[in-house]
Amino acid sequence: MRNEFTAIIEQDGDWLIAYCPEIPGANGQGHTKDEARTSLAEAIALILEDRRQDAFRGTPPEAIHETVTVE
């Protein structure tokens, strides 16, 4: 599944700090723009996986699970 999110990257001393306004709490950092983007992408993936697992806790076993694609 492919998702696209916004990366806001700002200089902070020797570091570039990246965050994603669509995913609260998703932050990354690096000495280069590529490092900051990669770090942010990893943070987004971890947060989404955690939220996905959390969302299924307490779901009744008889509930229907289907995939929805958003383009």
C-alpha positions in Angstrom: 0.0 0.0 0.0 1.3 3.4 -0.9 0.6 6.4 1.2 1.9 10.0 0.7 2.3 12.4 3.6 3.7 15.9 3.9 7.2 16.3 5.3 8.0 19.7 6.9 11.8 20.0 7.3 13.4 22.8 9.3 17.1 23.6 10.2 17.9 23.5 13.9 21.6 24.1 14.4 23.5 21.3 12.8 20.4 19.2 12.4 17.5 19.1 10.1 14.2 18.3 11.9 11.3 16.8 10.0 7.7 16.4 11.0 4.5 15.4 9.4 1.4 17.5 10.1 -1.0 14.7 9.1 0.5 12.3 11.7 0.8 13.9 15.1 3.9 12.7 16.9 5.8 11.7 13.7 9.2 13.3 13.8 12.5 12.7 12.3 16.0 14.2 12.2 19.2 14.0 10.3 22.3 15.9 9.2 21.0 15.8 5.6 17.6 16.3 4.1 17.6 12.6 3.0 18.5 11.4 6.5 15.7 13.5 8.0 13.1 12.3 5.4 14.1 8.7 6.0 13.9 9.1 9.7 10.5 10.7 9.4 9.3 7.9 7.1 10.4 5.3 9.7 8.5 7.2 12.4 5.4 7.4 10.3 5.5 3.7 9.6 5.9 2.8 13.3 3.1 5.1 14.4 0.6 3.8 11.7 1.4 0.2 12.6 0.9 0.9 16.3 -2.4 2.7 15.6 -3.6 -0.2 13.3 -2.9 -2.8 16.0 -4.5 -0.6 18.7 -7.6 -0.1 16.6 -8.3 -3.9 16.4 -8.1 -4.4 20.1 -11.6 -5.2 21.3 -13.0 -5.8 17.8 -15.7 -8.5 18.0 -14.5 -11.8 16.3 -17.6 -11.8 14.1 -16.9 -8.3 12.7 -16.2 -8.1 9.0 -12.7 -6.9 8.1 -12.2 -5.5 4.5 -9.6 -3.4 2.8 -10.5 0.1 1.5 -8.2 1.8 -1.0 -7.9 5.5 -1.1 -6.3 7.1 -4.1 
